[in-house]
Amino acid sequence: MPVISSTASATPCAAANVSETVALCDDTPGPVAQVVKAGILNGDRSREDIREAMEDAARLEIARLERRLVAIATIAQITPLLGFLGTVIGMIQMFKVIQEATLPSPGQLAGGIWQALYASAGGLTVAIPAYIAYNYLVSRVQNLVLDMEKAANALLTFLTRREPAERSLEPPVPVK
């Protein structure tokens, strides 16, 4: 995303008016652009109002980024339990064979054991990649949140370094 230089002019966005800057933010994918857009749209307000607008936009973007993480975390946590459930069922079947046969053969017992092992392996086969994916996505979300915070702080400093009377991002309207 292009950065507006604070050294280019004494008036922020002198080269591009607010509508062009907002259009640029709309055309730029990602949550950082939406936070910057909220700051630009509220650039003529007080420092606290600008910060609040950007924080609101950031909260919306964070919620959007995290909406699918719960499902991945649930899959990563539940599948080993389902594997364990299969293991328990396999052991129950094995003990049922022991109870029904006076002298069960190793082949009869092996059926419950291999079922238990398959269930455990299946649960772990799903859980491990899901857990890796979850941690990767959480890391990405944390990095994006950090980028949003950095951009919001930089824009807030940029927009509020002037006197309140100079805060309007639109060119001043001549008085007749």
PAZA-960315 format. One record per residue (C-alpha): residue in three letters; chain; x, y, z negated. Coordinates in nm, 4 decimals, always signed. Example, Ala and Ser with C-alpha at 12.3 -4.5 7.8 and 13.67 -1.06 7.14 Angstrom:
BEGIN
- type; mol; u; v; w
- ALA; A; +1.2300; -0.4500; -0.7800;
- SER; A; +1.3670; -0.1060; -0.7140;
***
This chain:
BEGIN
- type; mol; u; v; w
- MET; A; +0.0000; +0.0000; +0.0000;
- PRO; A; +0.1488; +0.3395; +0.0912;
- VAL; A; +0.2507; +0.5499; -0.2049;
- ILE; A; +0.1761; +0.9195; -0.2153;
- SER; A; +0.4963; +1.0981; -0.3033;
- SER; A; +0.4745; +1.3417; -0.5912;
- THR; A; +0.7588; +1.5437; -0.4440;
- ALA; A; +0.5908; +1.6046; -0.1092;
- SER; A; +0.3919; +1.9037; -0.2225;
- ALA; A; +0.2727; +2.0853; -0.5308;
- THR; A; -0.0834; +1.9819; -0.4436;
- PRO; A; -0.1520; +1.6082; -0.4626;
- CYS; A; -0.2668; +1.4477; -0.1415;
- ALA; A; -0.1843; +1.7622; +0.0558;
- ALA; A; -0.1253; +1.5543; +0.3683;
- ALA; A; -0.4420; +1.3494; +0.3295;
- ASN; A; -0.7695; +1.4567; +0.1789;
- VAL; A; -0.9666; +1.2520; -0.0691;
- SER; A; -1.1865; +1.0826; +0.1905;
- GLU; A; -0.8826; +0.9648; +0.3888;
- THR; A; -0.7173; +0.8387; +0.0715;
- VAL; A; -1.0354; +0.6556; -0.0314;
- ALA; A; -1.0625; +0.5069; +0.3193;
- LEU; A; -0.7027; +0.3863; +0.2901;
- CYS; A; -0.7878; +0.2227; -0.0432;
- ASP; A; -1.0966; +0.0612; +0.1126;
- ASP; A; -0.8837; -0.0773; +0.3957;
- THR; A; -0.6182; -0.2118; +0.1585;
- PRO; A; -0.7029; -0.5557; +0.0185;
- GLY; A; -0.6500; -0.6345; -0.3444;
- PRO; A; -0.7390; -0.5089; -0.6885;
- VAL; A; -0.4681; -0.2421; -0.7138;
- ALA; A; -0.6257; -0.0425; -0.4309;
- GLN; A; -0.9628; -0.0469; -0.6083;
- VAL; A; -0.8093; +0.0879; -0.9292;
- VAL; A; -0.6278; +0.3601; -0.7361;
- LYS; A; -0.9520; +0.4434; -0.5547;
- ALA; A; -1.1307; +0.4915; -0.8878;
- GLY; A; -0.8549; +0.7285; -0.9999;
- ILE; A; -0.8632; +0.9260; -0.6757;
- LEU; A; -1.2426; +0.9591; -0.6845;
- ASN; A; -1.2214; +1.0952; -1.0380;
- GLY; A; -0.9053; +1.3005; -0.9861;
- ASP; A; -1.0761; +1.6309; -1.0598;
- ARG; A; -1.1824; +1.5185; -1.4082;
- SER; A; -0.9972; +1.5147; -1.7380;
- ARG; A; -0.7096; +1.2749; -1.8059;
- GLU; A; -0.9317; +1.0655; -2.0318;
- ASP; A; -1.2096; +1.0449; -1.7692;
- ILE; A; -0.9626; +0.9411; -1.4987;
- ARG; A; -0.8123; +0.6767; -1.7285;
- GLU; A; -1.1568; +0.5454; -1.8201;
- ALA; A; -1.2638; +0.5225; -1.4538;
- MET; A; -0.9492; +0.3275; -1.3659;
- GLU; A; -0.9873; +0.0997; -1.6691;
- ASP; A; -1.3482; +0.0264; -1.5684;
- ALA; A; -1.2372; -0.0575; -1.2145;
- ALA; A; -0.9554; -0.2753; -1.3520;
- ARG; A; -1.1953; -0.4660; -1.5781;
- LEU; A; -1.4205; -0.5409; -1.2803;
- GLU; A; -1.1241; -0.6581; -1.0736;
- ILE; A; -0.9870; -0.8752; -1.3555;
- ALA; A; -1.3266; -1.0406; -1.4002;
- ARG; A; -1.3362; -1.1079; -1.0256;
- LEU; A; -0.9848; -1.2561; -1.0336;
- GLU; A; -1.0563; -1.4803; -1.3332;
- ARG; A; -1.4019; -1.6077; -1.2321;
- ARG; A; -1.2780; -1.9434; -1.0980;
- LEU; A; -1.0044; -2.0046; -1.3551;
- VAL; A; -1.2510; -2.1451; -1.6094;
- ALA; A; -1.3535; -2.4225; -1.3697;
- ILE; A; -0.9928; -2.5193; -1.2977;
- ALA; A; -0.9072; -2.5160; -1.6692;
- THR; A; -1.2097; -2.7323; -1.7447;
- ILE; A; -1.1099; -2.9848; -1.4777;
- ALA; A; -0.7531; -2.9934; -1.6101;
- GLN; A; -0.8774; -3.0560; -1.9646;
- ILE; A; -1.1631; -3.2979; -1.8938;
- THR; A; -1.0032; -3.5400; -1.6466;
- PRO; A; -0.7556; -3.6910; -1.8973;
- LEU; A; -1.0509; -3.7454; -2.1301;
- LEU; A; -1.2409; -3.9210; -1.8513;
- GLY; A; -0.9315; -4.1345; -1.7913;
- PHE; A; -0.9186; -4.2170; -2.1603;
- LEU; A; -1.2888; -4.3067; -2.1493;
- GLY; A; -1.2134; -4.5486; -1.8651;
- THR; A; -0.9302; -4.6930; -2.0713;
- VAL; A; -1.1635; -4.7510; -2.3648;
- ILE; A; -1.4229; -4.9135; -2.1370;
- GLY; A; -1.1513; -5.1399; -1.9929;
- MET; A; -1.0426; -5.2425; -2.3426;
- ILE; A; -1.4051; -5.3096; -2.4414;
- GLN; A; -1.4409; -5.5377; -2.1397;
- MET; A; -1.1191; -5.7126; -2.2314;
- PHE; A; -1.2420; -5.7809; -2.5852;
- LYS; A; -1.5754; -5.8989; -2.4464;
- VAL; A; -1.3873; -6.1568; -2.2386;
- ILE; A; -1.1960; -6.2646; -2.5509;
- GLN; A; -1.5215; -6.3033; -2.7420;
- GLU; A; -1.6983; -6.4996; -2.4671;
- ALA; A; -1.4102; -6.7351; -2.3871;
- THR; A; -1.2685; -6.9581; -2.6530;
- LEU; A; -0.9255; -6.9514; -2.4947;
- PRO; A; -0.9173; -6.6659; -2.2412;
- SER; A; -0.6544; -6.6921; -1.9732;
- PRO; A; -0.4148; -6.4056; -1.9050;
- GLY; A; -0.5956; -6.3534; -1.5741;
- GLN; A; -0.9252; -6.2976; -1.7534;
- LEU; A; -0.7668; -6.0413; -1.9838;
- ALA; A; -0.5811; -5.8687; -1.7035;
- GLY; A; -0.9064; -5.7477; -1.5467;
- GLY; A; -0.9797; -5.5152; -1.8388;
- ILE; A; -0.6171; -5.4043; -1.8630;
- TRP; A; -0.5834; -5.3042; -1.4979;
- GLN; A; -0.9175; -5.1235; -1.5143;
- ALA; A; -0.7917; -4.9290; -1.8165;
- LEU; A; -0.4664; -4.8420; -1.6421;
- TYR; A; -0.6448; -4.7300; -1.3230;
- ALA; A; -0.8731; -4.5042; -1.5251;
- SER; A; -0.5807; -4.3457; -1.7070;
- ALA; A; -0.3847; -4.2983; -1.3851;
- GLY; A; -0.6879; -4.1479; -1.2109;
- GLY; A; -0.7452; -3.8972; -1.4883;
- LEU; A; -0.3804; -3.7917; -1.4917;
- THR; A; -0.3650; -3.7756; -1.1103;
- VAL; A; -0.6384; -3.5105; -1.1130;
- ALA; A; -0.5366; -3.3331; -1.4347;
- ILE; A; -0.1707; -3.2686; -1.3548;
- PRO; A; -0.2238; -3.0785; -1.0264;
- ALA; A; -0.5245; -2.8961; -1.1744;
- TYR; A; -0.3164; -2.7835; -1.4705;
- ILE; A; -0.0327; -2.6716; -1.2408;
- ALA; A; -0.2787; -2.4797; -1.0236;
- TYR; A; -0.4384; -2.3200; -1.3298;
- ASN; A; -0.1042; -2.2016; -1.4681;
- TYR; A; +0.0019; -2.0693; -1.1278;
- LEU; A; -0.3217; -1.8749; -1.0853;
- VAL; A; -0.3085; -1.7373; -1.4400;
- SER; A; +0.0437; -1.6157; -1.3676;
- ARG; A; -0.0757; -1.4488; -1.0455;
- VAL; A; -0.3619; -1.2789; -1.2295;
- GLN; A; -0.1230; -1.1545; -1.4988;
- ASN; A; +0.1092; -1.0114; -1.2321;
- LEU; A; -0.1810; -0.8377; -1.0596;
- VAL; A; -0.2989; -0.6932; -1.3915;
- LEU; A; +0.0516; -0.5606; -1.4506;
- ASP; A; +0.0542; -0.4076; -1.1000;
- MET; A; -0.2843; -0.2451; -1.1690;
- GLU; A; -0.1561; -0.1005; -1.4970;
- LYS; A; +0.1590; +0.0359; -1.3325;
- ALA; A; -0.0364; +0.1921; -1.0450;
- ALA; A; -0.2966; +0.3399; -1.2798;
- ASN; A; -0.0316; +0.4921; -1.5053;
- ALA; A; +0.1629; +0.6348; -1.2121;
- LEU; A; -0.1506; +0.7821; -1.0549;
- LEU; A; -0.2703; +0.9205; -1.3866;
- THR; A; +0.0629; +1.0929; -1.4410;
- PHE; A; +0.0575; +1.2216; -1.0841;
- LEU; A; -0.2975; +1.3557; -1.1033;
- THR; A; -0.2710; +1.5152; -1.4469;
- ARG; A; +0.0699; +1.6799; -1.4338;
- ARG; A; -0.0930; +2.0051; -1.3203;
- GLU; A; -0.3093; +2.2526; -1.5014;
- PRO; A; -0.6795; +2.1586; -1.5262;
- ALA; A; -0.7765; +2.4408; -1.2888;
- GLU; A; -0.5550; +2.2857; -1.0198;
- ARG; A; -0.6972; +1.9311; -1.0503;
- SER; A; -0.9262; +1.9287; -0.7496;
- LEU; A; -0.7911; +1.7021; -0.4778;
- GLU; A; -0.9887; +1.8842; -0.2085;
- PRO; A; -0.8305; +2.1950; -0.0614;
- PRO; A; -0.9556; +2.5056; -0.2401;
- VAL; A; -1.2584; +2.6684; -0.0863;
- PRO; A; -1.1860; +3.0317; +0.0006;
- VAL; A; -1.3953; +3.2817; -0.1912;
- LYS; A; -1.5672; +3.5399; +0.0290;
***
